[in-house]
Amino acid sequence: MLESIEHYAKEIDAETFFDGFSGTGIVSAFMRDKGYSVQGNDLNYSSYIYGSVFLRGFDPSVISQHLKVIANLPPISGWITSNYSGTRARQIRGTGGVVESRPLGYTVENAKIIDSAREYVHSITNISEEDRNALVFSIILAADKVFNNSNDQKSAFKVWSKQSLEKPLFAAPTLIKGPKGVQHIGDILNLKISSDVAYYDPPYTHGVLYASCYHLNDSIAKWDKPLLDDSYAIPRPEKVCFRKNKQKAGGFYNKESATVAFETILANSDCKRLIFSYSDAPRNTLSIEELVKICSKKGTVRVESRDHKICTQPKQMKKISEQLKEFFIIIDT
């Protein structure tokens, strides 16, 4: 999809680019590498780290020195080890009350290595924000690779995966070259956007709550050691137990509020061109026809589609698509 996004920017000779739901930062990184002046935004703190590293860069020599230290640190038992390592007896959902001992996110050995690395970075003084962010990013990447689930951080596999038994390896994030950009953190509905092109890849399916799907990345990024609710398969920070707290997930998760949310984004975007990517996956809050109708109020709209990889999540999640298309809605204002 990246080449398509760049193509739509090139069509209008854009120089500035806004990535409204930056997530892992890959679109921001790609566009900066292509020479655009990029701004990114996301609600999650870990995404702020990714975007900051990709758009601001870091000093490779400083990162290399600290990674050598990290590689030789003695393991310590800390917050990760106490809450996310080893096995735990718990009631298995859907079994009528059966209790089994199941693995958590990390082996004890790996959790101690991650704890040691994160405490070290937390303790460093006389380091730039860019370099500290790069080290935190390195830890998140290493921790994610040995986490005992390949999909998200809401649950773990029944047995230790081969990958989870590997030792964490800390490497520098990819260093992106190009004009320096800016990463924002906050609710997109509260941002006023000014850019040649704005790209939006919003959440649009019922129940996909990113703050709870990737809560551990946020906890490692902040290192705030939040209070946890242990009733979940993987302990979850109390602040992201949305349904239990009777909190609304956000504006994109039902048809009425999603309509208002998209209208707000369009109204707040002072751009020559806006691009939405939107798939025909199951459980969408709005149909592609409904979203196009909303976008048509902003300017001239065209829709293009790309065949996309079929979702391979477990069948019981009811997210399997026999055919999946990714739509690009291009709005010229």
N, C-alpha and C positions, 0 to 999 in steps of 0.2 A: 504493500500500500504506500510505502514511503515515496517511491518514484511518482506515483499518481499525485500525491499531495504536492510534491515539488513542481510537477507539470502544471498544476492549477495556479501555482504562484508565479511561474514563469510566464504564463499566458498574459498576465497583466503587468509584467516587468516589476514585480514587487521587490522591495528592498527590506521591508520590516515584516515580521511574522509573529503572531501570538498563538501559543498553544494552551488552550483553555482548560483542558483536563489532562495534565501532562503525565500523570501516573509514573511509569518507570523512567520517563524522560527521553525515550528513544526518538520520538518525533522532533523534540527540541534539539537533541544532539545532532540528528541528521541534517536539519535545516541550518544549524549553525555551521556545520562542516561544509555546507554548500555555499556559505558566504552571506547568509541572511543575518540581520540583527534580530535576535529572538528574545521574546519574553514568554515565560511559562507561568502557569498557576495550577495549584492543586490544593485540596483541602487537607490531605494527610501530611504529617510532618516528615515521614520518610521520603515522600515524593519531593518535598522541599529540598532535602539533602541531595537526592539524585539530580534534580534540575540545577541546583546550585553548582554541583561538581561539573556537570556537562556544560553549563553556560558561563561559569566563571573560571574554571580550570584550577590548577594547583601546581605546586613546585615538585616535580618528580624526584629531585634529589632529596628533599626533605621527607617525602613519603617513603622513599626507599630506605632511608636511615631508620625511620620509626618501624617499618615493617620487619627489618632485621632484628630489632629489639623485641618486637612482639613474638617473632618466631622462637625466641629463646626464653620467654617468660615461664616461670613455674606456674602450673595450673592452680587456680584457687576456687574454692566453693563459695559462690555468691548467689545473687538473685536468680539468675538463669538456672543454676544447679538446683536451688531449693524448690523451684516451681515448675521446671520444664524438663527434668531429666529422669532417666531410669523408667521404672514401671509404676503403675498405680492401680489399685483395685477400685473398680467403679461399676455402677449398674449400667448394663449395656442396653441402649435404647432399642425398643421393638422386640425384646426377648421375654417380656413378662416378668421382669425383675431379676434376671440372671446377673450375678456379679462375677466379673473376671478381672484378672490382672493384665493390663494392657500397657504397651509402651507409650511414652509421652513423646515429646518433640525431639529430644536429644539423648544420646547415651550420656552417662555420668561423666565419662572422660572428655567427651566433646564439649559438654556444658561448662566444665571447669576451664577449658581452653578459651572458650568464648568469653566467660566471665573475666578471666585474666586480661584478655585483650581489651575489652571494653572499659574496665577499670583503669587500665594504663592510659588509654586515650583521654578518659575523663580527667585524669590527674595531670596531664601535660600542661605546662605553662609556657608562655612566650612562643605561641604558635598562631599563625593567621587563621581566620575563620575558614578560608578556602582549604587550607591544608588539614585542619581538623575535620571538616566535612568529608574530605577524601578518605581519611582514615576510618571514619564511621561508616562510610559507604563500603569500604573494603571489608569491614567486619560483618555488615549486613549480607553482603554477597557470600562470604564464607559460611556464615550461619545458615543461610537459605539453602545452600547446596547440600548440607548434611542434616537438614530438617527431615523428620520421618513422615513426610507427605509431599507429594510432587505437585499438588494443586493449590492448597491454601493452608492457613494456620488455624482452621476451626476444628480439625481432627487429625488423628495420626493413623498410620497403618496398623493392622492387627499384629504384625510381626515387624521386626526391624528390617528396613529395606537395605539393600546392598550399599546404596549411597550414604545412608545414615551411619554406617559403620566405618566410613572413611574418615580420616583426620581432617579437620578444617585447615584450609590453606588460604593464607591472606595475601592477596595480590592487589596491586594498584588498580583503580578503576581506569577505564579507557579515557585517555586525555584527548579532548576534542579541541581542534584549532578553528579559528574564525573570529568574527567580531564578538566581543564580550557582551553577554546578555544579562537579563535579570530574571530571577525566579521569585514569584510571589507565593504566598500561602494564605488561603482564605476562601470564603464562599464566592463562587463565580457570580452569583446573583447580586453581589454587592460591589462588583468591580465595573468601572467605566473603561472600556477598551478603545484604544486608538492605535491602529496599525494598518498597513496595506492589506494584509490578509490575516484573518483569524480562523483557526482550525479548532473544531469542537468534536470530541469523541465522548459524549456524555453517557452516564449510566442510564439505561432506559428499560431494564427488565425488572420485574417484580422481585424484591428480596435480595438483590445483589448489593450487600452492604460492605463496602470496601474497608471501612474502618475496623470491622470485626473479622473480615477475611484475612487481613494482613496486620493484625494488631501487634504481633511480636516485632515486626520490622519497625513499627512506630515506637515501641517501648525501647528497643535497642538504640534507635536514633536519638530519642530524647534522653534515655537513661534516667527516667524519673521514677522507676520502680513502683508502678501504680498498685493500688489495692486490687486484688483479683477475686473473681467469682470462680470457685473450684467445682461448681456443679456442671460445667461444660466438659466435653471430652478433653479439650485443651484449655487450661485455665485462661480466663478472659478478663481483661481490665473491666472493672465495674462500669466505667464511663462509656464503654461501647457495648453494653448489654442492652441494646435498644428496646427490644420487645419486652424484656423483663422490667425495664425502667419506664415502660409505657411512653417511650419517646418516638416521635415520627422520624422515619429514616431520612427524609429529605424530599425536596420538591419534585424529583423525577420518578417517584415510585407509584403514583396513581395518575389516572388520565387527567383529572381536573387540575391537580397541582402541576403536573408535567406541562400542560398547555400554558399555564401562567409562567412557569420557569423558562420555557423556550421563548415566549414572548418577551420576557424580561431580558434575556441574553441578547436577543435581536435589538431591542431598544437601546441597550447599553453599549452596543458595538458600533463605533465610528470607524468603519473600514470600507475599502473599495470592494473587497470580496470576502464573503464568509463561506466556510466549508463545514458541513456536518457529515460525519460518517455514521452510518446507521445500518444495522443488519436486519435480516428478516428472521432472526432467531425466535424460538418460542418465548412466550410470556412477555412480549413487549407491551409497554404501557400505551404507546401510540402506534398506529399503523404508519407505514411509509407515506400513504396518501394523506393522512391527517397531519403529519409533520410538514409535508410539502405545502399544504394549504396554509399552515401557520407562516412558513417561510416566505410565501408569495406576497405577504403583506409588506415585506421589507424591500423587495426588489425583484429583478428578473431571475427566475429559477430554471435550472436545468438539472436533470438527474442522470447519473451514470452508475453502472454497477460493475462489480468484479466478483468472480467466483472466489470463494474463501474456504479455508480449511474447515472441515466439519468438526463440530464440537465433540470431544471424546470423553466427556465426564461420565461418571457412573450412570447407568440407566435409571436408577431409582431417583436421581435428581431431576428427571424429566426435562433434560436440556438437549437431548439428541436431535440433530437436524439431518434429515436425509439429503437435503440440498440446502446450502447456505450461500447467500449472496450478501456482499457488503455494498451498500449504496453510498454514493457521494452526492450530497445535495449542495449544489454550487449556487450561491446567491450573489448577484452583482447589484450593488446598491446605486 
